[in-house]
Structure formats: C-alpha cells, structure tokens
Amino acid sequence: MIKNIIFFFTLLILTACTNQGFNQQNTMVPNTNVNFSISTPSFISLSGIGNYHIEAGQGFMGVIVFNIDGNTFRAFDLGCPYVNPNECQVPMTIENGTGEMSCANCANDDITFTQQITGVTIGEGDSEKTYYLREYSAFLENGSVRITNF
C-alpha cells in the first residue's frame, strides 16, 4: 500500500511538470543553447509596451524579444519554423514598427507570425501539419531581461 502511494505521488509530480506552456513541437528550428541578458543601452529599445529588440548571434538565427505589458516578455528564434534549415540559412524578415515576422526570404508565401500568432498549419487532410516558432523563456531579472532555454 505504501509503495502504491509513493508511486502515485511520484507520477503526479512528474506529470505536473510543464515547459512553461511553450509549444516546441513541430518546429524545424534546431535546438541551441540560449542564455543571455539584455540590459542598458539595448534594454531601452524594449522599455515601451509593444516594443521589440533583436539580438543577432543568439539562438539559431537570432532572437527577437517582445515587451508584452511592461512585466511580461516573449522571445522567439528568428529561424523559419516550417522551412528545412539546410535549405534556408537566413533569419525571418521583420516588419519595422510591428515586429511581424515572415519567412519571405526562404518561402514564397504570405505567412506571418506575431508575438500572439506563433503557429501556422500547412497542407491539407492527412498531410496537414502545424509548425510553431521556437520560443525561449524571457523574464525580468535585476533590471535586465533574461532570455534562456535552460
């Protein structure tokens, strides 16, 4: 009986663990180690709600960080989630002022992503598949925004 109780609580603890709600499934963007902070003066571009900042040289194709509400930040890799990385070695394009992202450099389509729209379904019927931006954890820490996937 004790073994059953221990097993039950162990199972409960293991299934309760989540990956902060990030959907890292079905992305063609390779997983790379990401662990950096944005502080002054780069932080200034992120200080307004709705603003974004791009960190080239981080992640697979660079990382874009959005200020959602002054306390909440979201960070995404700029690799195209539905194009094979061996076929496209350039980051997504960013629409100035809006932060809208597209794979226009790699794919001949009009699919776009935003900090709210992070997935796209391609194909029909049995070949239908949904791809998502690779998202990293982003949070305030000691006056800086920290971005990590640890």
C-alpha positions in Angstrom: 0.0 0.0 0.0 2.8 2.4 0.9 4.5 1.6 -2.5 1.3 2.4 -4.3 1.0 5.8 -2.5 4.6 6.7 -3.3 4.2 5.6 -6.9 1.0 7.7 -7.2 2.7 10.9 -5.8 5.8 10.4 -7.9 3.6 10.0 -11.0 1.6 13.1 -10.0 4.8 15.2 -9.5 6.3 14.1 -12.9 3.1 14.8 -14.8 2.6 18.2 -13.2 5.9 19.5 -14.6 5.4 21.7 -17.6 7.7 23.5 -20.0 6.2 26.9 -19.2 3.5 26.4 -21.8 5.9 26.7 -24.7 5.0 24.6 -27.7 8.3 23.4 -29.0 6.8 20.7 -31.1 6.9 20.7 -34.9 9.5 23.3 -35.4 12.3 22.9 -37.9 14.4 25.3 -36.0 17.3 23.4 -34.3 17.5 23.5 -30.6 20.5 25.6 -29.5 21.7 26.8 -26.1 20.3 30.2 -25.3 21.3 32.1 -22.2 21.8 35.9 -22.3 20.5 39.2 -20.8 19.5 42.4 -22.4 20.5 45.5 -20.3 21.1 49.2 -20.8 21.5 50.5 -23.5 19.9 47.7 -25.5 17.1 47.5 -22.9 16.0 51.0 -23.9 14.5 49.7 -27.2 12.5 47.2 -25.1 11.3 49.6 -22.5 8.0 50.5 -24.1 5.0 48.2 -24.2 4.7 46.6 -27.6 8.4 47.3 -28.5 10.8 44.6 -29.5 14.6 44.1 -29.7 16.6 41.8 -31.9 19.7 40.0 -30.7 21.7 38.8 -33.7 24.1 36.0 -33.0 21.8 34.3 -30.4 19.8 31.2 -30.8 19.8 29.6 -34.3 19.1 32.7 -36.5 18.9 35.4 -33.9 16.3 36.1 -31.2 13.5 38.7 -31.2 12.2 39.8 -27.7 8.8 41.5 -27.3 7.7 43.6 -24.4 4.1 42.5 -23.9 3.0 44.6 -20.9 6.0 46.0 -19.2 6.5 43.0 -17.0 5.9 40.2 -19.4 8.3 39.4 -22.3 8.3 36.8 -25.0 11.3 35.7 -27.0 11.4 33.7 -30.3 14.1 32.4 -32.6 14.2 34.1 -36.0 14.7 30.7 -37.8 11.7 29.9 -40.0 9.7 27.1 -38.3 8.4 25.4 -41.4 11.4 25.6 -43.8 14.2 23.0 -43.6 17.3 24.8 -42.1 19.5 23.1 -44.6 17.5 24.9 -47.4 17.4 28.3 -45.7 20.2 29.9 -43.7 18.8 33.4 -43.3 16.6 34.8 -40.4 13.0 35.7 -40.9 12.2 39.2 -42.1 10.8 41.7 -39.5 8.3 44.4 -40.4 9.6 47.6 -38.9 7.3 49.1 -36.2 5.1 46.0 -35.9 7.5 43.2 -35.3 5.6 41.0 -37.7 7.8 38.1 -38.9 7.8 36.2 -42.1 9.8 33.6 -43.9 9.7 35.7 -47.1 13.5 35.2 -47.6 13.0 31.4 -47.7 9.5 30.6 -48.8 7.3 32.1 -51.5 4.2 32.6 -49.3 2.5 35.3 -47.3 2.5 33.5 -43.9 3.3 35.8 -41.0 3.9 35.5 -37.3 3.5 37.9 -34.3 4.0 37.6 -30.6 0.4 36.3 -30.4 0.3 34.2 -33.6 3.1 31.7 -33.2 1.9 28.8 -35.3 0.9 28.0 -38.8 -0.9 25.0 -40.3 0.4 23.9 -43.7 -1.1 21.3 -46.0 -4.5 19.6 -46.1 -6.0 16.3 -45.0 -3.5 13.7 -44.0 -0.6 15.9 -44.9 -1.7 18.8 -42.7 0.9 19.8 -40.1 1.2 22.8 -37.7 4.6 24.4 -37.2 5.4 26.8 -34.3 8.0 29.4 -33.6 10.8 28.3 -31.2 10.1 30.2 -28.0 12.6 30.9 -25.3 11.9 31.9 -21.7 12.1 35.6 -21.1 11.8 37.4 -17.8 12.9 40.4 -15.8 15.9 39.8 -13.6 17.8 42.6 -11.7 16.7 45.3 -14.1 17.5 43.3 -17.2 15.6 40.9 -19.4 17.0 37.4 -19.3 16.4 35.0 -22.2 17.2 31.4 -21.8 16.1 27.9 -22.7 17.6 26.3 -19.5 
